[in-house]
Amino acid sequence: MTGRPPTAATTINGMEEPLRRIRALYTASTITVYQAYGPAIGPDAARDGRFPPTWKRDRMTWIKPSFLWMMYRCGWGEKPGQETVLAVEITREGFEWALRNSCLSHYVHGVHADRAAWQRQVKRSPARVQWDPERDLHLRPLPHRSLQLGLSGEATQRYADEWLVSITDVTPQAQEIHALVKQHNLEAATRLLPNERPYPITNNLLKHLGA
């Protein structure tokens, strides 16, 4: 990504949809993000409500507020190593800390002074933001984009030790929705999706990201 991303909105079901927006299932104090893991991590994390020792704290971990983007990434929980889909509820305070301390995963002209400035930002930022096309029930890309948030270093530690509220295995939900999609029953599949709403952005939370 070397040019300034477009900013035009699109119209979805009669509603204007901005190109970039955080859409998520959230409460007054928490937000739900999704990850998918294999048998060495996923079942234990869901059972214990925390990540097991096999979960590597020294690696970047990507969290996704969009359920359907997670389904695209893990193939409805059918891709090897991603058979257990986890809904991870974390504090909004922690999520917003990560956003405030994040940088874009790619250099963007107009957002960064130059490529060297972006590289310096990457080295000192414990979180990275990537905007990827949102997906429909057939996992086809939509014109607007949803957030992926990569956590490393301090952010990874805080994610596991401070922000974590609960971990739930939502693989059965993913499988049920997928079965309905294959039966062309999109109305019933839609009713089972998490109620993702535009996440409130305050205090210029994303201004440093050009969004």
Backbone as ProteinMPNN parsed JSONL, in Angstrom:
{"seq_chain_A": "MTGRPPTAATTINGMEEPLRRIRALYTASTITVYQAYGPAIGPDAARDGRFPPTWKRDRMTWIKPSFLWMMYRCGWGEKPGQETVLAVEITREGFEWALRNSCLSHYVHGVHADRAAWQRQVKRSPARVQWDPERDLHLRPLPHRSLQLGLSGEATQRYADEWLVSITDVTPQAQEIHALVKQHNLEAATRLLPNERPYPITNNLLKHLGA", "coords_chain_A": {"N_chain_A": [[0.844, -1.168, 0.0], [1.022, 1.892, -1.131], [-0.033, 4.313, -1.913], [-2.269, 7.005, -0.91], [-5.05, 5.739, 0.791], [-8.347, 5.323, -0.628], [-11.202, 7.335, 0.291], [-13.881, 7.318, -0.052], [-17.343, 6.696, 0.638], [-19.533, 3.824, 0.626], [-22.713, 2.464, -0.374], [-24.723, 0.366, 1.431], [-27.352, -1.789, 1.584], [-29.057, 0.419, 1.479], [-27.918, 2.109, 3.32], [-25.363, 4.415, 4.133], [-22.034, 3.458, 4.066], [-18.966, 3.898, 5.485], [-15.621, 3.765, 4.108], [-13.686, 2.703, 5.853], [-14.207, 1.213, 8.932], [-14.609, 0.32, 12.329], [-16.27, -2.48, 13.209], [-18.135, -4.224, 15.548], [-18.994, -6.615, 18.099], [-19.988, -5.445, 21.116], [-20.003, -4.253, 24.541], [-20.803, -1.97, 27.224], [-18.365, -2.012, 28.495], [-16.705, -3.938, 27.352], [-15.264, -5.551, 24.414], [-15.669, -7.845, 21.76], [-13.429, -9.963, 20.143], [-12.018, -12.03, 17.54], [-10.289, -15.131, 17.134], [-8.572, -17.947, 15.712], [-7.527, -21.249, 16.38], [-5.437, -24.199, 16.476], [-5.606, -27.647, 17.726], [-3.751, -27.658, 19.837], [-3.964, -25.333, 21.231], [-6.541, -23.983, 21.048], [-8.858, -25.561, 22.256], [-8.02, -25.797, 24.981], [-7.758, -23.112, 25.725], [-10.41, -22.212, 25.537], [-11.602, -23.84, 27.456], [-10.302, -23.14, 29.871], [-10.455, -20.404, 29.951], [-8.337, -18.765, 29.503], [-5.188, -18.208, 27.848], [-3.197, -21.032, 27.027], [0.051, -22.424, 28.102], [1.216, -23.191, 25.679], [0.619, -21.207, 23.947], [2.222, -18.675, 22.252], [3.803, -16.017, 23.617], [5.721, -14.348, 22.618], [5.255, -13.881, 19.996], [3.658, -12.119, 17.284], [0.206, -11.561, 17.552], [-2.873, -11.691, 15.898], [-5.914, -10.036, 16.119], [-9.415, -9.968, 15.49], [-12.209, -8.03, 15.107], [-14.339, -8.53, 13.405], [-16.603, -11.032, 12.75], [-17.239, -12.395, 10.334], [-14.985, -11.84, 8.813], [-13.156, -13.315, 10.207], [-14.189, -15.83, 9.666], [-13.657, -15.992, 6.964], [-10.876, -16.02, 7.068], [-10.287, -18.381, 8.494], [-11.695, -20.283, 7.156], [-14.316, -21.059, 7.969], [-13.557, -22.489, 10.219], [-12.383, -24.755, 9.229], [-9.857, -24.888, 8.18], [-6.595, -26.314, 8.411], [-5.042, -26.203, 11.588], [-6.592, -24.15, 12.435], [-8.941, -24.932, 13.612], [-10.488, -24.457, 15.869], [-12.581, -21.944, 16.706], [-12.397, -18.972, 18.4], [-14.136, -16.726, 20.47], [-13.064, -13.924, 21.869], [-13.371, -12.045, 24.615], [-12.516, -8.852, 25.545], [-11.348, -6.012, 27.47], [-12.665, -2.801, 26.708], [-11.075, -0.668, 27.328], [-8.485, -1.748, 27.156], [-8.44, -2.507, 24.437], [-8.656, -0.013, 23.204], [-6.334, 1.165, 24.155], [-4.481, -0.306, 22.706], [-5.127, 0.555, 20.108], [-4.472, 3.289, 20.284], [-1.752, 3.081, 20.57], [-0.811, 2.09, 18.212], [0.362, 1.456, 14.833], [0.105, 1.807, 11.256], [0.104, -1.147, 9.242], [1.266, -0.986, 6.795], [3.182, 1.243, 4.761], [1.89, 4.435, 4.069], [1.493, 6.965, 1.872], [1.177, 10.339, 2.706], [-0.04, 9.842, 5.119], [2.149, 9.067, 6.592], [5.263, 10.761, 7.044], [7.42, 9.947, 5.477], [8.804, 6.904, 4.082], [10.807, 6.041, 5.817], [10.069, 7.236, 8.218], [7.721, 5.866, 8.757], [8.8, 3.284, 9.138], [10.269, 3.69, 11.471], [8.19, 4.139, 13.214], [6.902, 1.661, 13.194], [8.807, 0.088, 14.519], [8.671, 1.022, 17.145], [6.069, 0.691, 17.934], [3.677, -1.24, 19.679], [1.491, -2.372, 18.499], [-0.282, -3.092, 15.461], [-2.199, -1.886, 12.754], [-4.415, -3.058, 10.315], [-6.389, -2.71, 7.453], [-8.822, -4.563, 6.035], [-10.811, -5.952, 3.34], [-14.192, -6.221, 4.224], [-16.371, -9.083, 4.624], [-18.999, -10.979, 3.013], [-21.731, -13.328, 3.626], [-21.038, -15.368, 1.923], [-18.402, -15.153, 1.992], [-17.264, -13.411, 0.245], [-15.447, -10.517, -0.889], [-16.346, -7.261, 0.289], [-17.119, -3.796, -0.539], [-16.299, -2.105, 1.525], [-14.106, -1.792, 4.425], [-12.743, -3.652, 7.194], [-11.348, -3.802, 10.505], [-8.206, -5.256, 11.322], [-6.169, -6.147, 14.021], [-2.949, -6.232, 15.045], [-1.014, -7.567, 17.627], [1.871, -7.171, 19.624], [4.798, -7.72, 21.686], [4.588, -5.596, 24.45], [1.846, -5.19, 24.117], [0.832, -7.753, 23.544], [1.344, -9.088, 25.952], [-0.281, -7.597, 27.722], [-2.772, -8.097, 26.592], [-3.168, -10.846, 27.13], [-2.897, -10.957, 29.912], [-4.077, -8.753, 31.221], [-6.258, -7.551, 29.808], [-8.032, -9.535, 29.111], [-11.206, -10.959, 29.405], [-13.05, -13.077, 28.921], [-13.106, -16.268, 27.235], [-14.586, -17.91, 24.604], [-15.628, -20.839, 22.952], [-16.679, -20.691, 19.765], [-16.998, -22.325, 17.656], [-19.104, -24.256, 17.077], [-21.218, -22.461, 16.487], [-20.178, -21.178, 14.218], [-20.086, -23.372, 12.472], [-22.796, -24.004, 12.252], [-23.846, -21.698, 11.042], [-22.422, -21.775, 8.645], [-23.447, -24.155, 7.539], [-26.086, -23.38, 7.046], [-25.646, -21.393, 5.137], [-24.669, -22.946, 3.034], [-26.981, -24.28, 2.471], [-28.36, -22.315, 1.27], [-29.881, -20.696, 2.855], [-29.896, -17.848, 3.696], [-31.159, -15.936, 5.221], [-31.757, -17.172, 7.686], [-29.136, -17.755, 8.431], [-28.074, -15.208, 8.748], [-29.424, -14.328, 11.004], [-28.097, -15.674, 13.009], [-25.655, -14.495, 13.218], [-23.19, -12.603, 15.051], [-24.163, -9.589, 16.723], [-22.922, -7.144, 15.343], [-21.893, -3.82, 15.595], [-21.246, -0.381, 14.583], [-18.281, 0.691, 16.063], [-17.831, 2.996, 18.691], [-15.896, 5.827, 18.111], [-13.829, 7.937, 19.721], [-12.158, 10.938, 20.899], [-10.206, 11.332, 18.888], [-9.225, 8.786, 18.232], [-8.33, 7.255, 16.066], [-6.969, 9.002, 14.517], [-4.197, 9.263, 14.097], [-3.782, 7.235, 12.368], [-4.739, 7.981, 9.999], [-7.443, 7.696, 9.607]], "CA_chain_A": [[0.0, 0.0, 0.0], [1.922, 3.019, -1.219], [-0.779, 5.541, -2.135], [-3.275, 7.29, 0.112], [-6.233, 4.929, 0.556], [-9.539, 6.096, -0.938], [-12.011, 7.643, 1.469], [-15.292, 7.381, -0.418], [-18.252, 5.755, 1.288], [-20.378, 3.015, -0.234], [-24.07, 2.307, 0.136], [-25.049, -1.034, 1.683], [-28.744, -1.905, 2.049], [-29.641, 1.735, 1.63], [-27.211, 2.873, 4.348], [-24.01, 4.788, 3.746], [-21.014, 2.721, 4.809], [-17.633, 4.45, 5.21], [-14.654, 2.78, 3.621], [-13.075, 2.048, 7.002], [-14.974, 1.329, 10.167], [-14.537, -0.807, 13.254], [-17.588, -3.051, 13.494], [-17.834, -5.221, 16.575], [-19.908, -6.937, 19.185], [-19.394, -4.818, 22.295], [-20.857, -3.789, 25.63], [-20.305, -0.709, 27.761], [-16.998, -2.137, 29.007], [-15.914, -4.955, 26.658], [-15.409, -5.767, 22.986], [-15.352, -9.224, 21.386], [-12.59, -10.163, 18.965], [-11.985, -13.446, 17.158], [-9.065, -15.799, 16.723], [-8.781, -19.378, 15.469], [-6.334, -22.003, 16.727], [-5.46, -25.64, 16.36], [-5.908, -28.41, 18.948], [-2.789, -27.455, 20.923], [-4.259, -24.078, 21.921], [-7.938, -23.599, 21.079], [-9.718, -26.189, 23.264], [-7.578, -25.46, 26.339], [-8.073, -21.704, 25.975], [-11.847, -22.117, 25.772], [-11.924, -24.533, 28.713], [-9.736, -22.471, 31.042], [-10.695, -18.971, 29.916], [-7.06, -18.064, 29.36], [-4.351, -18.887, 26.87], [-2.327, -22.019, 27.671], [1.489, -22.193, 27.901], [1.603, -23.4, 24.282], [0.385, -19.942, 23.232], [3.506, -17.984, 22.265], [3.698, -14.599, 23.952], [6.741, -13.573, 21.911], [4.861, -13.768, 18.597], [2.541, -11.216, 17.038], [-1.084, -12.219, 17.46], [-3.824, -10.827, 15.209], [-7.29, -10.158, 16.599], [-10.326, -9.48, 14.463], [-13.566, -7.794, 15.614], [-15.329, -8.981, 12.424], [-16.822, -12.479, 12.74], [-17.179, -12.943, 8.978], [-13.607, -11.821, 8.336], [-12.522, -14.48, 10.822], [-14.636, -17.008, 8.918], [-12.871, -16.001, 5.72], [-9.486, -16.37, 7.367], [-10.145, -19.764, 8.979], [-12.515, -21.196, 6.352], [-15.373, -21.583, 8.849], [-12.965, -23.421, 11.161], [-12.022, -25.992, 8.549], [-8.472, -24.878, 7.75], [-5.696, -26.952, 9.38], [-4.455, -25.293, 12.554], [-7.561, -23.118, 12.792], [-10.193, -25.679, 13.765], [-11.265, -23.952, 17.002], [-12.805, -20.505, 16.581], [-12.575, -18.408, 19.733], [-14.597, -15.364, 20.709], [-12.266, -13.451, 23.007], [-13.907, -10.79, 25.135], [-11.489, -8.076, 26.226], [-11.836, -4.714, 27.905], [-12.569, -1.721, 25.739], [-9.929, 0.131, 27.722], [-7.306, -2.36, 26.574], [-8.551, -2.421, 22.984], [-8.378, 1.358, 22.792], [-4.91, 1.366, 24.397], [-3.773, -0.869, 21.553], [-5.321, 1.442, 18.963], [-3.706, 4.528, 20.483], [-0.332, 2.765, 20.479], [-0.633, 1.298, 16.998], [0.736, 2.089, 13.577], [-0.386, 1.047, 10.114], [0.982, -2.258, 8.875], [1.907, -0.638, 5.532], [3.467, 2.652, 4.531], [0.864, 5.142, 3.314], [1.865, 8.337, 1.548], [0.21, 11.306, 3.211], [-0.226, 9.543, 6.54], [3.505, 9.098, 7.127], [6.113, 11.757, 6.386], [8.13, 9.199, 4.444], [8.88, 5.484, 4.428], [11.677, 5.882, 6.988], [9.28, 7.607, 9.399], [6.83, 4.726, 9.025], [9.605, 2.191, 9.676], [10.573, 4.013, 12.868], [6.954, 3.958, 13.967], [6.691, 0.216, 13.314], [9.74, -0.454, 15.512], [8.338, 1.411, 18.516], [4.646, 0.48, 18.209], [3.36, -2.615, 20.063], [0.294, -2.843, 17.795], [-0.369, -2.698, 14.051], [-3.559, -1.877, 12.208], [-4.57, -3.396, 8.904], [-7.788, -2.612, 7.019], [-9.063, -5.575, 5.005], [-12.2, -5.954, 2.891], [-15.194, -6.986, 4.964], [-16.854, -10.235, 3.861], [-20.405, -11.338, 3.151], [-21.91, -14.705, 4.094], [-20.334, -16.264, 1.004], [-17.006, -14.797, 2.214], [-16.798, -12.569, -0.854], [-15.07, -9.19, -0.387], [-17.268, -6.146, 0.161], [-16.372, -2.574, -0.875], [-15.768, -1.432, 2.705], [-13.054, -2.534, 5.103], [-12.824, -3.851, 8.638], [-10.067, -3.745, 11.199], [-7.415, -6.31, 11.957], [-5.246, -5.511, 14.963], [-1.844, -7.108, 15.411], [-0.441, -7.242, 18.934], [3.193, -7.738, 19.883], [5.487, -7.153, 22.834], [3.782, -5.19, 25.591], [0.422, -5.367, 23.818], [0.518, -9.171, 23.682], [1.317, -9.393, 27.384], [-1.473, -6.98, 28.301], [-3.917, -8.825, 26.033], [-3.351, -12.121, 27.819], [-2.855, -10.873, 31.373], [-4.832, -7.639, 31.782], [-7.489, -7.185, 29.1], [-8.862, -10.707, 28.871], [-12.384, -11.138, 30.257], [-13.559, -14.434, 28.728], [-12.839, -16.931, 25.955], [-15.68, -18.83, 24.303], [-15.513, -21.603, 21.718], [-17.856, -20.434, 18.92], [-16.925, -23.2, 16.486], [-20.438, -24.761, 16.702], [-21.966, -21.377, 15.85], [-19.628, -21.027, 12.869], [-20.498, -24.524, 11.67], [-24.238, -23.894, 11.986], [-24.031, -20.638, 10.044], [-21.892, -22.285, 7.377], [-24.406, -25.13, 7.014], [-27.222, -22.626, 6.513], [-25.205, -20.747, 3.897], [-24.613, -23.989, 2.0], [-28.376, -24.589, 2.142], [-28.9, -21.085, 0.679], [-30.801, -20.08, 3.805], [-29.108, -16.718, 4.184], [-31.913, -15.213, 6.249], [-31.518, -17.844, 8.967], [-27.718, -17.592, 8.751], [-27.876, -13.834, 9.217], [-29.949, -14.205, 12.376], [-27.15, -16.275, 13.949], [-24.42, -13.721, 13.272], [-23.076, -11.663, 16.18], [-24.728, -8.264, 16.47], [-21.808, -6.203, 15.228], [-22.311, -2.436, 15.366], [-20.106, 0.536, 14.501], [-17.668, 0.936, 17.364], [-17.7, 4.44, 18.887], [-14.539, 6.355, 18.053], [-13.77, 9.236, 20.4], [-10.837, 11.497, 21.24], [-9.26, 11.158, 17.78], [-8.596, 7.494, 18.488], [-7.718, 6.714, 14.853], [-6.45, 10.111, 13.705], [-2.802, 9.014, 13.723], [-3.794, 6.197, 11.333], [-5.315, 8.55, 8.791], [-8.831, 7.248, 9.456]], "C_chain_A": [[0.888, 1.229, 0.0], [1.204, 4.331, -1.445], [-1.777, 5.762, -1.026], [-4.52, 6.487, -0.19], [-7.422, 5.806, 0.211], [-10.391, 6.279, 0.304], [-13.497, 7.638, 1.166], [-16.097, 6.335, 0.324], [-18.991, 4.955, 0.235], [-21.754, 2.911, 0.404], [-24.4, 0.827, 0.23], [-26.45, -1.087, 2.277], [-29.365, -0.54, 2.353], [-28.962, 2.619, 2.653], [-25.798, 3.185, 3.854], [-23.004, 4.106, 4.661], [-19.654, 3.321, 4.49], [-16.659, 3.354, 4.809], [-14.024, 2.005, 4.765], [-13.921, 2.279, 8.24], [-14.707, 0.099, 11.031], [-15.963, -1.242, 13.554], [-17.368, -4.195, 14.469], [-19.045, -5.486, 17.451], [-19.284, -6.362, 20.452], [-20.457, -4.445, 23.308], [-20.296, -2.448, 26.103], [-18.845, -0.798, 28.172], [-16.121, -3.127, 28.24], [-16.181, -4.937, 25.158], [-14.99, -7.201, 22.7], [-14.538, -9.246, 20.105], [-12.481, -11.663, 18.722], [-10.591, -13.891, 16.772], [-9.404, -17.273, 16.48], [-7.462, -20.107, 15.676], [-6.547, -23.496, 16.497], [-5.667, -26.309, 17.703], [-4.935, -28.19, 20.096], [-3.103, -26.206, 21.74], [-5.752, -23.861, 22.124], [-8.79, -24.242, 22.161], [-9.329, -25.83, 24.701], [-7.923, -24.012, 26.685], [-9.552, -21.528, 26.278], [-12.234, -22.741, 27.109], [-11.504, -23.715, 29.93], [-10.009, -20.971, 31.074], [-9.43, -18.152, 29.888], [-6.21, -18.864, 28.376], [-3.369, -19.823, 27.565], [-0.856, -21.715, 27.412], [1.947, -22.392, 26.461], [1.372, -22.168, 23.421], [1.63, -19.072, 23.366], [3.331, -16.484, 22.483], [4.695, -13.737, 23.177], [6.434, -13.435, 20.424], [3.732, -12.767, 18.45], [1.261, -12.036, 16.907], [-2.089, -11.236, 16.868], [-5.231, -11.096, 15.725], [-8.203, -9.435, 15.623], [-11.714, -9.257, 15.058], [-14.665, -8.306, 14.671], [-15.427, -10.504, 12.401], [-16.652, -13.047, 11.337], [-15.77, -12.846, 8.39], [-12.836, -12.991, 8.946], [-12.921, -15.752, 10.093], [-13.893, -17.13, 7.591], [-11.461, -16.501, 5.995], [-9.337, -17.845, 7.739], [-10.986, -20.759, 8.182], [-13.603, -21.867, 7.161], [-14.833, -22.617, 9.838], [-12.546, -24.735, 10.544], [-10.574, -26.013, 8.064], [-7.597, -25.545, 8.815], [-5.04, -25.916, 10.292], [-5.375, -24.174, 12.984], [-8.943, -23.735, 13.053], [-11.067, -25.19, 14.919], [-11.364, -22.438, 16.887], [-13.16, -19.952, 17.955], [-13.126, -16.989, 19.653], [-13.921, -14.905, 21.991], [-12.804, -12.093, 23.435], [-12.821, -10.092, 25.94], [-12.065, -6.716, 26.628], [-11.709, -3.698, 26.768], [-11.381, -0.822, 26.061], [-8.64, -0.423, 27.105], [-7.293, -2.26, 25.06], [-8.169, -1.021, 22.514], [-6.926, 1.746, 23.102], [-4.108, 0.868, 23.2], [-3.932, 0.027, 20.333], [-4.487, 2.714, 19.1], [-2.205, 4.294, 20.298], [-0.001, 1.94, 19.233], [-0.081, 2.15, 15.858], [0.142, 1.249, 12.45], [0.614, -0.041, 9.731], [1.703, -2.006, 7.553], [2.169, 0.869, 5.491], [2.378, 3.264, 3.658], [1.301, 6.584, 3.115], [0.775, 9.289, 2.019], [-0.128, 11.079, 4.668], [1.125, 9.611, 7.247], [4.336, 10.118, 6.352], [6.905, 11.136, 5.241], [8.239, 7.749, 4.921], [9.752, 5.254, 5.671], [10.925, 6.22, 8.27], [8.321, 6.485, 9.767], [7.609, 3.571, 9.647], [9.985, 2.437, 11.133], [9.354, 3.791, 13.752], [6.667, 2.478, 14.195], [7.558, -0.359, 14.432], [9.319, -0.128, 16.948], [6.885, 1.142, 18.898], [4.371, -0.974, 18.57], [2.122, -3.171, 19.358], [0.309, -2.317, 16.362], [-1.809, -2.84, 13.57], [-3.514, -2.191, 10.718], [-6.059, -3.344, 8.573], [-7.988, -3.561, 5.846], [-10.523, -5.573, 4.586], [-13.091, -6.815, 3.793], [-15.739, -8.085, 4.059], [-18.358, -10.401, 4.042], [-20.514, -12.799, 3.57], [-21.266, -15.747, 3.171], [-18.826, -16.032, 1.056], [-16.395, -14.054, 1.032], [-16.456, -11.181, -0.309], [-16.139, -8.148, -0.664], [-16.471, -4.868, -0.097], [-15.769, -1.869, 0.328], [-14.85, -2.379, 3.486], [-13.261, -2.589, 6.608], [-11.418, -3.987, 9.224], [-9.51, -5.117, 11.532], [-6.397, -5.616, 12.837], [-4.191, -6.523, 15.383], [-1.198, -6.645, 16.703], [0.91, -7.923, 19.08], [3.767, -7.104, 21.139], [4.565, -6.852, 23.997], [2.298, -5.422, 25.346], [-0.001, -6.823, 23.968], [0.408, -9.554, 25.157], [0.051, -8.83, 28.032], [-2.744, -7.703, 27.844], [-4.209, -10.081, 26.855], [-3.549, -11.961, 29.325], [-3.758, -9.802, 31.98], [-6.199, -7.435, 31.124], [-8.488, -8.328, 29.0], [-9.984, -10.83, 29.901], [-12.926, -12.558, 30.138], [-13.14, -14.947, 27.358], [-13.936, -17.967, 25.743], [-15.422, -19.524, 22.972], [-16.797, -21.394, 20.903], [-17.795, -21.263, 17.637], [-18.292, -23.776, 16.116], [-21.299, -23.701, 16.022], [-21.491, -21.174, 14.412], [-20.093, -22.16, 11.959], [-21.978, -24.452, 11.309], [-24.517, -22.829, 10.928], [-23.562, -21.11, 8.679], [-22.861, -23.277, 6.736], [-25.615, -24.425, 6.403], [-26.861, -21.907, 5.216], [-25.178, -21.761, 2.76], [-26.006, -24.439, 1.571], [-29.092, -23.403, 1.501], [-29.953, -20.433, 1.568], [-30.081, -18.907, 4.474], [-29.834, -15.937, 5.266], [-31.678, -15.831, 7.625], [-30.064, -17.697, 9.391], [-27.441, -16.206, 9.326], [-28.343, -13.663, 10.655], [-28.989, -14.76, 13.411], [-25.84, -15.501, 14.062], [-24.376, -12.863, 14.53], [-23.608, -10.291, 15.771], [-23.619, -7.222, 16.462], [-22.316, -4.825, 14.826], [-21.075, -1.552, 15.194], [-19.581, 0.855, 15.899], [-17.458, 2.44, 17.537], [-16.234, 4.877, 18.94], [-14.542, 7.76, 18.642], [-12.323, 9.663, 20.603], [-9.785, 11.233, 20.164], [-8.498, 9.835, 17.857], [-7.84, 6.948, 17.277], [-7.046, 7.783, 14.002], [-5.03, 9.838, 13.243], [-2.675, 7.94, 12.653], [-4.373, 6.712, 10.021], [-6.746, 8.154, 8.548], [-9.74, 8.087, 10.345]], "O_chain_A": [[1.455, 1.576, 1.036], [1.783, 5.386, -1.189], [-2.105, 4.838, -0.283], [-5.016, 6.535, -1.316], [-7.511, 6.93, 0.704], [-10.318, 5.491, 1.247], [-14.302, 7.93, 2.05], [-15.614, 5.238, 0.606], [-19.067, 5.366, -0.923], [-21.933, 3.232, 1.579], [-24.363, 0.112, -0.772], [-26.711, -0.51, 3.333], [-30.088, -0.367, 3.333], [-29.373, 3.763, 2.847], [-25.132, 2.347, 3.247], [-23.116, 4.174, 5.885], [-19.218, 3.265, 3.34], [-16.846, 2.18, 5.128], [-13.843, 0.791, 4.67], [-14.3, 3.409, 8.548], [-14.595, -1.018, 10.525], [-16.762, -0.471, 14.084], [-16.507, -5.045, 14.243], [-19.98, -4.689, 17.525], [-18.175, -6.745, 20.826], [-21.64, -4.333, 22.988], [-19.423, -1.868, 25.459], [-18.149, 0.217, 28.2], [-14.909, -3.157, 28.453], [-17.179, -4.387, 24.692], [-14.062, -7.716, 23.324], [-14.908, -8.626, 19.108], [-12.812, -12.467, 19.593], [-9.819, -13.144, 16.171], [-10.406, -17.778, 16.987], [-6.412, -19.657, 15.216], [-7.67, -23.976, 16.346], [-5.881, -25.634, 18.71], [-5.267, -28.51, 21.238], [-2.563, -26.036, 22.833], [-6.192, -23.586, 23.24], [-9.408, -23.514, 22.938], [-10.197, -25.588, 25.54], [-8.333, -23.72, 27.808], [-9.913, -20.774, 27.182], [-13.101, -22.22, 27.811], [-12.253, -23.606, 30.902], [-9.816, -20.33, 32.107], [-9.448, -16.966, 30.216], [-6.477, -20.035, 28.107], [-2.773, -19.456, 28.577], [-0.539, -20.849, 26.597], [2.961, -21.823, 26.056], [1.869, -22.088, 22.298], [2.05, -18.764, 24.482], [2.781, -15.78, 21.636], [4.525, -12.521, 23.093], [7.262, -12.926, 19.668], [2.937, -12.579, 19.371], [1.236, -13.069, 16.239], [-2.151, -10.08, 17.287], [-5.682, -12.241, 15.764], [-7.826, -8.434, 15.014], [-12.346, -10.225, 15.48], [-15.803, -8.494, 15.101], [-14.458, -11.189, 12.074], [-15.992, -14.071, 11.162], [-15.391, -13.672, 7.559], [-11.976, -13.586, 8.297], [-12.102, -16.654, 9.916], [-13.547, -18.228, 7.155], [-10.922, -17.311, 5.241], [-8.365, -18.487, 7.341], [-10.992, -21.95, 8.493], [-13.804, -23.078, 7.07], [-15.562, -23.518, 10.251], [-12.371, -25.727, 11.252], [-10.104, -27.044, 7.584], [-7.838, -25.358, 10.008], [-4.548, -24.886, 9.83], [-4.997, -23.336, 13.803], [-9.973, -23.132, 12.751], [-12.264, -25.478, 14.947], [-10.356, -21.734, 16.96], [-14.108, -20.41, 18.594], [-12.648, -16.163, 18.876], [-14.183, -15.441, 23.068], [-12.701, -11.112, 22.698], [-12.274, -10.653, 26.889], [-13.142, -6.328, 26.174], [-10.767, -3.741, 25.976], [-10.752, -0.276, 25.155], [-7.811, 0.331, 26.596], [-6.259, -1.962, 24.462], [-7.44, -0.869, 21.534], [-6.345, 2.567, 22.391], [-3.178, 1.531, 22.739], [-2.969, 0.238, 19.596], [-3.868, 3.161, 18.134], [-1.474, 5.207, 19.912], [0.973, 1.187, 19.215], [-0.064, 3.379, 15.916], [-0.274, 0.111, 12.67], [1.823, 0.133, 9.882], [2.645, -2.723, 7.217], [1.456, 1.656, 6.115], [1.989, 2.692, 2.64], [1.459, 7.333, 4.079], [-0.408, 9.068, 1.761], [-0.469, 12.024, 5.381], [1.235, 10.14, 8.353], [4.136, 10.313, 5.153], [7.042, 11.73, 4.172], [7.816, 7.416, 6.028], [9.462, 4.373, 6.479], [11.12, 5.566, 9.294], [8.129, 6.186, 10.945], [7.126, 2.941, 10.589], [10.02, 1.505, 11.936], [9.465, 3.32, 14.884], [6.233, 2.091, 15.28], [7.097, -1.198, 15.206], [9.579, -0.909, 17.863], [6.503, 1.339, 20.052], [4.791, -1.869, 17.837], [1.743, -4.318, 19.593], [0.84, -1.241, 16.086], [-2.525, -3.775, 13.929], [-2.69, -1.662, 9.972], [-6.888, -3.867, 9.318], [-7.39, -3.379, 4.785], [-11.393, -5.23, 5.388], [-12.784, -7.972, 4.081], [-15.578, -8.014, 2.841], [-18.923, -10.024, 5.069], [-19.5, -13.441, 3.841], [-20.985, -16.87, 3.592], [-18.066, -16.62, 0.287], [-15.18, -14.061, 0.837], [-17.1, -10.713, 0.63], [-16.763, -8.153, -1.725], [-15.257, -4.857, 0.109], [-14.817, -1.104, 0.173], [-14.821, -3.586, 3.247], [-13.867, -1.701, 7.208], [-10.446, -4.251, 8.515], [-10.232, -6.016, 11.963], [-5.821, -4.603, 12.44], [-4.502, -7.542, 16.0], [-0.873, -5.468, 16.856], [1.082, -9.086, 18.716], [3.28, -6.073, 21.601], [3.848, -7.729, 24.479], [1.569, -5.807, 26.26], [-1.091, -7.096, 24.472], [-0.517, -10.263, 25.555], [-0.611, -9.521, 28.807], [-3.674, -7.892, 28.627], [-5.354, -10.341, 27.227], [-4.28, -12.734, 29.945], [-4.166, -9.926, 33.135], [-7.186, -7.175, 31.813], [-9.682, -8.088, 28.82], [-9.743, -10.807, 31.108], [-13.233, -13.183, 31.154], [-12.856, -14.171, 26.445], [-14.182, -18.804, 26.611], [-15.048, -18.885, 21.989], [-17.868, -21.857, 21.294], [-18.459, -20.942, 16.651], [-18.628, -23.79, 14.932], [-22.032, -24.01, 15.082], [-22.302, -21.016, 13.5], [-20.451, -21.926, 10.805], [-22.368, -24.797, 10.193], [-25.329, -23.039, 10.027], [-24.228, -20.872, 7.671], [-23.073, -23.242, 5.524], [-26.109, -24.837, 5.354], [-27.68, -21.825, 4.301], [-25.616, -21.463, 1.648], [-26.195, -24.918, 0.453], [-30.289, -23.474, 1.22], [-30.816, -19.701, 1.082], [-29.712, -18.966, 5.647], [-29.198, -15.34, 6.135], [-31.434, -15.124, 8.603], [-29.78, -17.531, 10.577], [-26.669, -16.057, 10.274], [-27.724, -12.935, 11.432], [-29.049, -14.367, 14.576], [-25.006, -15.816, 14.911], [-25.421, -12.44, 15.023], [-23.51, -9.895, 14.61], [-23.407, -6.512, 17.444], [-23.061, -4.675, 13.858], [-19.98, -1.929, 15.612], [-20.337, 1.236, 16.794], [-16.958, 3.097, 16.624], [-15.444, 4.352, 19.724], [-15.189, 8.662, 18.11], [-11.395, 8.861, 20.494], [-8.627, 10.948, 20.471], [-7.299, 9.771, 17.586], [-6.83, 6.261, 17.432], [-6.603, 7.503, 12.889], [-4.687, 10.152, 12.103], [-1.598, 7.746, 12.089], [-4.484, 5.967, 9.048], [-7.235, 8.253, 7.423], [-10.952, 7.871, 10.367]]}, "name": "protein", "num_of_chains": 1, "seq": "MTGRPPTAATTINGMEEPLRRIRALYTASTITVYQAYGPAIGPDAARDGRFPPTWKRDRMTWIKPSFLWMMYRCGWGEKPGQETVLAVEITREGFEWALRNSCLSHYVHGVHADRAAWQRQVKRSPARVQWDPERDLHLRPLPHRSLQLGLSGEATQRYADEWLVSITDVTPQAQEIHALVKQHNLEAATRLLPNERPYPITNNLLKHLGA"}
